[in-house]
Amino acid sequence: MTGPGSRRVSRRTLLRGGILLAIGGAVSAVAGSVSGLLPFGRPVTAGARLAAVLAHSDAATRVGRAALASGHIERDVVALLAGLVASVPDLDAALRNGSDDDVRAALDVARRREFAAHGVDVIRVDGWVVARSEARACALIALA
């Protein structure tokens, strides 16, 4: 559409809008699917589901609190979920339909990929060196 009131949209603006729309959809899908049920029938949050899956949830809680305090990761649940879904491609399906082993495997693949890249996704949190996806998962556990 052209005319005096129309404005051109740059590729950058269009891409940003598309990325934000995709992240919003992913967060919505994860937030809806993660609030599933444990085998006992209680509604759970993403953090509670992750805590039930991980063997050392008490240590994960400590790492999560330290990661939140450090400022290296997002501080609210929605942003943490969006970041985690973006860095762990199979996580949504694993949380929704997978076994505990599927969830652990999806997190492990992301953690290994981040460490192998030697990039900004490996962070130091209160003496621990962790992958950013690992820190996000721990933060969700701490916030549960």
Residue, then its C-alpha position, 0 to 999 in steps of 0.5 A: m500500500t502506498g500513499p501519504g499515510s503509509r510507511r515502509v517497514s524495514r527487513r530488520t523491523l519485520l524480522r524482529g516482529g517475526i522473532l517476537l511473535a515466534i517467542g510469544g507463541a513458544v512461551s504460550a505453548v510451553a506455559g500451557s503445556v508445562s502446567g500439566l499434571l504430575p502422576f499424582g494429579r496435581p497441577v505443576t509449574a515448569g519449575a516443579r516439573l523440572a525439580a521432579v525430573l532432576a535428581h539433585s533439585d536442592a542443589a539446582t535450587r541453590v544454583g538457580r537462586a545464585a543465577l537469578a541474583s547474578g543477573h546472567i539470566e532472565r528474572d521472570v518465569v515467562a522470560l526464563l521459559a522463552g529462553l529455555v525453549a529457544s535453547v532446548p528445542d525438544l523441551d516442550a515436547a519432552l515436558r508435555n509428552g515425554s518421560d523424565d529421561d526425555v526431559r533430562a536428555a533434552l536438557d543434556v543435549a543443550r548443555r553439551r552444545e553450549f559447552a562445546a561452543h565455548g561462547v556466551d552461553v557458558i557462565r560463571v555463577d557463584g563459583w559454578v561454571v554452568a550452561r545458560s540453559e542449565a542456569r535457566a532450568c535451575a532458576l525455574i526450579a528455584l522460582a517454583 
